Amino acid sequence: MSSYPIWNKITACVYKGAKSYGVRKTGDVEVLVGTSASNSHNFVSHSVTHRKFENGDRSFHFYVDGNCIKKGFLKKGSSSLEIQK
C-alpha cells in the first residue's frame, strides 16, 4: 500500500473476498448499468486524484460526474488527513 497514494478496496458479490489495487495520480471509474455487457448504459463516473506539492504536502480530490465533492489534505510528516467537503 505504501507505494500507491490512492488505494481502492472493492467488495462485490462476485468475489469471495475484497479485491484491491493502487493508483499513483488519478483513478477513474465508470459505472454502467443494464441487463448485459452489450446492453449497458452510463450511470455514474467517479475519480480520485492525488497531487504532491514541492513542500511535500499532498492533496486528494474525489469527483462524481466531474463535480468535486470532497477534498483531503495531508501535510508532510502528518499522520492525519484534513477533510474538506
C-alpha positions in Angstrom: 0.0 0.0 0.0 2.8 2.4 0.7 3.9 2.7 -3.0 0.4 4.0 -4.0 -1.1 7.2 -2.6 -4.6 6.1 -3.6 -5.8 2.6 -2.6 -9.1 1.1 -3.8 -10.7 -1.7 -2.0 -13.6 -3.4 -3.8 -16.2 -5.7 -2.2 -18.7 -7.3 -4.6 -20.9 -10.3 -4.6 -18.9 -11.9 -7.5 -15.7 -12.1 -5.3 -15.2 -14.4 -2.3 -13.3 -11.6 -0.6 -12.3 -8.0 -1.1 -10.1 -7.0 -4.1 -7.8 -4.0 -4.1 -5.5 -2.0 -6.3 -3.3 1.1 -6.0 -3.2 4.3 -8.1 -0.4 6.9 -8.2 -2.1 10.0 -9.7 -5.7 9.6 -10.9 -8.1 6.7 -10.7 -11.2 6.9 -12.9 -14.2 4.6 -12.6 -17.2 4.4 -15.0 -20.3 2.6 -13.7 -22.5 1.1 -16.3 -25.9 -0.5 -15.7 -28.3 -2.6 -17.8 -29.1 -6.2 -18.5 -25.8 -7.4 -20.0 -22.4 -6.3 -21.3 -24.0 -5.5 -24.7 -27.0 -3.7 -23.2 -25.4 -1.4 -20.6 -25.6 2.3 -20.2 -23.5 5.0 -18.5 -24.8 5.6 -14.9 -22.2 7.5 -13.0 -18.5 8.1 -13.0 -16.1 8.9 -10.2 -12.5 9.7 -9.8 -9.9 10.3 -7.2 -6.8 12.4 -7.8 -3.6 12.8 -5.9 -1.0 15.6 -6.2 2.2 16.0 -4.3 3.5 19.6 -3.8 7.1 20.8 -3.8 6.9 21.2 0.0 5.9 17.5 0.4 2.2 18.2 1.2 -0.4 16.1 -0.7 -3.9 16.8 -1.9 -6.6 14.3 -2.7 -9.9 15.2 -4.6 -12.9 13.0 -5.1 -15.2 13.7 -8.1 -18.6 12.4 -9.0 -19.7 13.1 -12.6 -17.0 15.8 -12.8 -18.1 17.6 -9.6 -15.6 17.7 -6.8 -17.5 16.6 -3.7 -14.7 16.0 -1.2 -11.1 17.2 -0.7 -8.4 15.9 1.6 -5.0 17.4 2.5 -2.1 15.6 4.1 0.7 17.8 5.4 4.2 16.4 5.1 5.1 14.4 8.2 1.5 14.3 9.4 -0.4 11.1 10.1 -3.9 12.7 9.9 -5.8 13.7 6.8 -7.7 17.0 6.9 -11.0 16.5 5.1 -13.0 19.3 3.4 -16.4 19.0 1.7 
